[in-house]
Amino acid sequence: MKILKLTFISLFTVTLIGCKKDVKSNSNSKDSLTAKKDSTVAPEIYKEYYGIYTGDFAGKGMIISEDGEQYEGEIYKKLSLKINRITKDSVYGQSIVEGNQRPFRGIFNETSKSFVLDEPGNDKTDGRFEVKLNSDSLTGNWSAFNKSAVKAPVKILKLTKKEFVYNPNFMLNKDNDLIDWENPKNFVEKYTDEETGKTETYTASKNRIASDAVFSLNASKQKLSEKDLKNLRKLDMEIIKNSVFARHGYAFKKATYRNFFEQTDWYIPVSNNVDKDLSPMEKDNVALLNRFIKYAEDKYDSFGR
């Protein structure tokens, strides 16, 4: 009985040692596979071309004149191309326009210093960029994959390489247009003829306007209070709030905010989500502004365009 017990213990010990060897062997094998996989990753090249290229993105479209007439002309948008990685066989990055951020993949021709960059193709706005690199600029064109799905299936682009920098001091310029052209509202007005005394009504289209308060309040630098906001117009507070996001490079979907911040030379759209980048004070200020914006009123006036 003792001999059998010892034999069993010996076998169990040998089994454990064998298991440990197998585990160690598997671990080494796994490490080897990982090392092998890592060693096959394509090396990055031309890192000096990495970065953000931003500028005009223009295509034919219908323009409405001041008197309401429509005509075909060049419509300019702001485009950013982010080149994140270049290897011998591939180029990776994102395109950002009108708040729409799309990944792209393509190739770089070393001889001609040109890129062919394809967006995924699963969105109607996707297409191909064919651009040439010249010093710190990219020029070329974009062609939609689905030409019947977009108003301007071919666009010309002229981009300049810029370094995105967050700066809490960035503000709208004093000479910026403070009119929201995107949300006109009709008002019924009365007109009385002085000679006849006859009163007539007519409909006037008016636009929201901001005040100079947008140049004095900075929600990235100062802790805002209810006293600061209680007499402000709704558009004032929207601009003050969205200035926070603009400083962090947020790509606005709403044309109202794009129109304001694209008037500056510092605004560079780099992402469609910058929430994690906001400081605690900025988050508190945004929350306070949202509360007041909900119940604020706007001032409207008549403007030509």
C-alpha positions, 0 to 999 in steps of 0.5 A: 500500500505504501509503495502504491501511494509513493508511486501515485505521488511520484506520478503526480509530481512528474505530471505537475513538472510536465504541465509547468514545462508545457505552460512555459513552452506555450508562453515562450511560443506566444512571446515568439509569435508576438515578437514575430508579428511586431517585427513584421509591422511596416516601418513608418517613413516620411514622418516630416509629412505628417500633420494637418493640412487645412484650407479651401475646398471648393466646388460648383453649387447654387448660390442665393443672391441678396435679392433672392435669385439663384445662380451657379458659382463656386462654394467654398468650404473648409477642409482639413486632411490629417496625415497620421502614418505613411509606410512604403505601401500605405498612407493613413489619416482622416478628412474633416469637412463640415463636422464630418470626419472620415478615415482614409487610406491610400498611397504615396508616390515618392517620385511625383510627391503625390497622394491618392487617398480613398475614403471608405465608400460607405457614406454618400459623401465619400470619395478620392483625393488626388493631391500633390505635395509642394513644400508645406502645401497640398493641392489637387482635387476630390472626386465623389465615388457616387457622383449622383449623391452629392451636389458637387461631385468634383471639388478643388482643394488648396491646403496649407500645413498648420500646427494645431495648438490649443490656446485659451486666449483665442477669441473672435476678431473685433471685425468679425461678422456677428450675424447668424445668416443661417437661421432667418426668421420672418416677422410681420411689420406695419408701415403707415403712409404719412400722406394717406394715413393708411397702414399696411402690413408686410413680412420682413426676414430678419437674422439673429445678431450677437453683441460685443459681449462675445469679445469680453467673456472667455469661458476658457479663462474665467469662471462664469457666474449667473450675473455674467450671463443673465442679460446676454442674448442667446446667440452671445451665449452660444458663441461664448460656449462654442468658442471653448470647443473651437479652441480645442479644434472641434469640427462644427456640423452647424454652419452657424458656428463654422461661419463665425470661427472660420473667419479667424486664422486660428481655428483648425478643425481636427476632431468631431469630439473634443469633450475629453479635452475640456478643462474642469472649469470649461466643463462647468462653464459650458454646463452653466451656459447650456442652462441659460441658453435654454431660456434666453431670447435673441435679437433680430435685425434686417440685413442685406447680404 
